[in-house]
Amino acid sequence: MRRNLPHRHRIFYPTLLLGTLAATLAVAAGGTLPARLAGADVLVEGSVTSISDVADGRLRAAQVRVARVLRGPAVKDEDLRVIEERPLASLPPALEQGDEVVLALRRKPRSSLLDQHLGGGPYLELIDGRSGALHAADVTGRAAAGTLAADWLVWSAPADLSPDERNTAERALLVRTLALSDRAAAADAARALAGFAPLGATASAADTPGLVVLGAHLAAADSTEGELRAFIVLAGHSKHASLLAPLEAVPERRPRLAAEVWDALAAFAAAPDERALRRALASDKPDLRQAAAARLSSSRTPSGREFAREAARADPSPQVRGALVALLAQSPDPADAAVVEERFRADADPAVREAAARALFERGDDRAAGAFARVAFEGESPEQMRAVALLRALGRKQDEATIQRIGRDHPDAKVRDLAQHGLDIHEH
């Protein structure tokens, strides 16, 4: 069955014509540290003395020797059993033998699986999974984390404090949380601290440990990308000179975060200039080259923008070229549009040609329609078909004469047929 494509739908038609582009946004679950602590039925500080895996690894039972009870029905120097259900055994467990921890726990309902493999309970589990455990490097660090948890509980309780006093107390607790060796909790604190007075901006010496440990977090090799992003933003917010060197070192180690680092460095008036960005184009790291070219694409100088266009043409990575043509397609500069059309017509990699086609379709204006019309005659055979299909999908009345001309004059019968009749969609 032949169908003419009606008025353009920006989601449906690119998917129909170019394939599905899936983008999943992961949103972290769970509350902040003070909320988890306040919601705990049992809050203890202790050491993990043993681990038992049962039910083919679906259940994990940790014995925790309690060193201090901060809340709930637990007894110092006795053991608690903490249950972790693990539907995916490939995921890292929350607790390991030998861990020094502060645990925010809640009662876990009984189930046949638990009763069958672990006996009659009672059962406790971590609040918000791994986030319910504060890990420390040693017993001293564990004691400091336990004291901090107790102070968060006091802060969470109703008190006769003015809003300013409460904010001051919260900021101080967040700085102490930032200094924890548990990097996930520290990153959570960094995100919250970005809403307060910058680190080092007050006369209080209490900020000093926070500044020192923030520099260490920036330099750590084992931070997750999300954690490191939080530390980068806080460093830029703080604008403290001690953070400049560790911040500048991040892009070489974690090139995917280069653009965010450069934004943070702008707060120090230390963002890379055009010469530094041009040097980055020669990096052996594709993500760093992509970030540098993207920044050059908005350069105030014609030479900087030309370097970005050249990267879109000639970077050895199809991923980089594809990302850059998508960026250049948003530019009003005709020279940028010409590069996008050129990549659609003749890039050696089909993924780059597809990225250019998508970008032009999303523009949906006269420039995009003109590019599709030209590629319909001048591109490689598969791109000629794609160009005609996309030109029809734009659904613009002003393009009808061009489509008719392609249907009448194109030398390829298949292209003429597509222009005249649209896609052949078989319904079953």
C-alpha positions, 0 to 999 in steps of 0.5 A: 500500500502506498502512502503519502506522508502527511504533516511532519511529526518530529518523533514518528518520521525520523524513527520511521525513516532513520531507525530508532534512537533510544535515549534513556535518562536515569534518575537516581532514586532515594533521598538525601543523607539526612532524609535516609538517616531520619527515616531509619528504624535502626541506625548503628555504627559497626563492622561487617564480620561475615557474609553469607550468600544463599538462594543462588546468590539472590540473598546476601546476609551480613553479620554486623557487630554493633559498635554504637547505637544511634537509634532503634532496638539494637545492642552495643557489641551484639550482632545484627543481621542485614539482608540484601536481596540481589536479583542481579548477582552481577551488581556489586553488593552493598556490604563486604566482610571487613567493611567499617560502616554506619547503617541506616536500616529498616525492618524488612517484611517476611517472605517465603524466600527469606523464611526458607533460606534464612529462618524466621527473622527478624530481618533488617535491610538498608534504606535505599539500597547501597545508599543506606550504608556510609562506608569508612576507611577505618575505625576512626573514620567510622566513628567520625561518620557515626558522630556526623550521623548523630548530628544530622539526626539532631538537625532533622528534629524540630528545633527553635532555630531561625531560618538563617541559623538552620541554614548555617547549621545545615551548611556546616553539616554538609561540609563535614559530609563532603569530607567523608571517604564515602564518595557517594555521600560526599557527592550528594553533599556537594550537590547540596552545597552548590546552593549555599555560600561558596566554600572558602567564601566565609571566614570560618576555618571549618571550610578548610577540611572541605576544600582539602577533601574536595581537591582530593575527590577531584583527583580520585581515579575511582569516582563515578562520572556522576560523583565527579560531576558534582565535585566539578560543579562545586569547585566552580561554585567555590572559585577557591584557588586551591581547587584550580590545579586538580580541576584542570587535571580532570579532562585528561583523565576523564575526557567525557567531562571536559566541557563541564570542567571548562565551564567550571574553570570559567569561574576562575577566568581560566577556561581554555583559550582558542589555542589550547582548544586547537591543541586538544583537537590533536588529542588521542581521546575522541571525547576531548577532541569532540568537546574542544571542537564543540567549543570552537564551533561557537568561537568569536573568531572565524578561524576557530569556527573553521577548525570546528568545521574541519573536525566535523569533516576529518576527525578520525572518529565517526562518533565525533563527526556525528556529534559535530554535524548535529551541533553545526546543524543548529548554527545560522552560519551558511558555512556550517550548514554546508558542512552538514550537507556535505557529510550527509551526501558523502561521509564514509561512515553511514552513522555520520550520514544518518546523524547529518540527515537527522539534524537537517530534518530537525531544522525543518527549514528552507536550508534543510529542504534545499539540502535534501533537494540537492542530495536527492540528485547529487548524493550516493544512491542510498542517501538520494532515497533518504533525502527524498523521503525526508523532504516529503516528510517535512510536509511543507507546501512550498516543497511540493514543486521540488518533489514534483521535479524530482519525480519527473526528472530524476534519472533513477526510477526508484527515486522518481517512484518514491517522489511520486508515490511516497513510501511503500508500507505493507500492512499485515 
